């Protein structure tokens, strides 16, 4: 099981080195980033499917949301709510 910690202070993002991040948003227990290439990566608590990976599994590692890639969608903006993630393509 993933260990999801709640931090009340800034923390460094642990992302693959080749990614260039253009936007970040944090929900109550999850985080999402948009890369300059328009890909969305999410991690954290996934109980309500807010990570966008087609399941309700939590993850402590950033993972690309593959559905958006397979649909040819380029993410421009992301906003996380308490248990939701909204994107603008």
C-alpha positions as a Markdown table, in Angstrom:
| # | Residue | x | y | z |
|---|---|---|---|---|
| 1 | Unk | 0.0 | 0.0 | 0.0 |
| 2 | Unk | 1.1 | 3.5 | -0.7 |
| 3 | Unk | 2.2 | 5.7 | 2.2 |
| 4 | Unk | 0.6 | 9.0 | 1.7 |
| 5 | Unk | 1.8 | 11.7 | 4.1 |
| 6 | Unk | 0.1 | 15.0 | 4.8 |
| 7 | Unk | 2.6 | 17.8 | 5.0 |
| 8 | Unk | 1.9 | 21.2 | 6.3 |
| 9 | Unk | 5.1 | 22.7 | 4.8 |
| 10 | Unk | 6.6 | 23.0 | 1.3 |
| 11 | Unk | 8.3 | 19.9 | -0.1 |
| 12 | Unk | 10.3 | 19.2 | -3.2 |
| 13 | Unk | 8.5 | 17.5 | -6.0 |
| 14 | Unk | 10.0 | 14.0 | -6.8 |
| 15 | Unk | 9.5 | 13.9 | -10.6 |
| 16 | Unk | 11.5 | 12.4 | -13.5 |
| 17 | Unk | 14.4 | 14.8 | -14.2 |
| 18 | Unk | 13.5 | 15.2 | -17.9 |
| 19 | Unk | 10.1 | 16.7 | -17.1 |
| 20 | Unk | 9.6 | 20.5 | -17.3 |
| 21 | Unk | 6.7 | 21.5 | -15.2 |
| 22 | Unk | 4.5 | 24.4 | -16.3 |
| 23 | Unk | 1.7 | 24.1 | -13.6 |
| 24 | Unk | 1.1 | 22.6 | -10.2 |
| 25 | Unk | -2.0 | 22.2 | -8.1 |
| 26 | Unk | -2.6 | 20.5 | -4.7 |
| 27 | Unk | -5.8 | 19.1 | -3.4 |
| 28 | Unk | -6.3 | 18.1 | 0.2 |
| 29 | Unk | -4.4 | 14.9 | -0.2 |
| 30 | Unk | -3.2 | 14.7 | -3.8 |
| 31 | Unk | -1.1 | 16.7 | -6.2 |
| 32 | Unk | -1.1 | 17.2 | -10.0 |
| 33 | Unk | 1.4 | 18.7 | -12.4 |
| 34 | Unk | 1.2 | 19.7 | -16.0 |
| 35 | Unk | 4.3 | 19.4 | -18.1 |
| 36 | Unk | 5.4 | 21.8 | -20.9 |
| 37 | Unk | 4.5 | 19.0 | -23.3 |
| 38 | Unk | 0.9 | 19.0 | -22.0 |
| 39 | Unk | 1.0 | 15.8 | -20.0 |
| 40 | Unk | -0.7 | 15.4 | -16.6 |
| 41 | Unk | 1.0 | 13.6 | -13.7 |
| 42 | Unk | -0.8 | 12.9 | -10.5 |
| 43 | Unk | -0.1 | 11.3 | -7.1 |
| 44 | Unk | -1.4 | 11.1 | -3.6 |
| 45 | Unk | -4.7 | 9.8 | -2.2 |
| 46 | Unk | -6.9 | 8.3 | -5.0 |
| 47 | Unk | -9.9 | 7.0 | -3.1 |
| 48 | Unk | -12.4 | 8.9 | -5.3 |
| 49 | Unk | -10.6 | 8.4 | -8.6 |
| 50 | Unk | -9.2 | 12.0 | -8.4 |
| 51 | Unk | -5.8 | 10.9 | -9.7 |
| 52 | Unk | -7.4 | 10.0 | -13.1 |
| 53 | Unk | -5.8 | 6.6 | -13.5 |
| 54 | Unk | -9.1 | 4.8 | -13.9 |
| 55 | Unk | -9.1 | 3.3 | -10.4 |
| 56 | Unk | -9.2 | 4.4 | -6.8 |
| 57 | Unk | -5.7 | 3.4 | -5.9 |
| 58 | Unk | -3.4 | 5.8 | -4.0 |
| 59 | Unk | 0.1 | 6.4 | -5.2 |
| 60 | Unk | 3.1 | 8.0 | -3.6 |
| 61 | Unk | 4.9 | 8.2 | -7.0 |
| 62 | Unk | 4.0 | 10.7 | -9.7 |
| 63 | Unk | 2.3 | 8.8 | -12.6 |
| 64 | Unk | 1.3 | 10.1 | -16.0 |
| 65 | Unk | -2.4 | 10.0 | -16.8 |
| 66 | Unk | -2.4 | 7.7 | -19.8 |
| 67 | Unk | -6.0 | 8.2 | -20.8 |
| 68 | Unk | -5.3 | 11.8 | -21.9 |
| 69 | Unk | -2.3 | 10.7 | -23.9 |
| 70 | Unk | -4.3 | 7.9 | -25.7 |
| 71 | Unk | -7.0 | 10.5 | -26.6 |
| 72 | Unk | -4.4 | 12.9 | -28.0 |
| 73 | Unk | -5.3 | 15.6 | -25.4 |
| 74 | Unk | -2.9 | 18.2 | -24.4 |
| 75 | Unk | -3.5 | 19.6 | -20.9 |
| 76 | Unk | -3.1 | 23.4 | -20.5 |
| 77 | Unk | -4.2 | 23.9 | -16.9 |
| 78 | Unk | -5.0 | 21.8 | -13.8 |
| 79 | Unk | -6.9 | 22.7 | -10.6 |
| 80 | Unk | -7.3 | 20.3 | -7.7 |
| 81 | Unk | -10.2 | 20.4 | -5.3 |
| 82 | Unk | -10.5 | 18.5 | -2.0 |
| 83 | Unk | -11.4 | 15.2 | -3.8 |
| 84 | Unk | -11.4 | 16.2 | -7.4 |
| 85 | Unk | -9.0 | 17.2 | -10.3 |
| 86 | Unk | -10.1 | 19.5 | -13.1 |
| 87 | Unk | -8.2 | 20.1 | -16.3 |
| 88 | Unk | -8.4 | 22.5 | -19.2 |
| 89 | Unk | -7.3 | 21.0 | -22.6 |
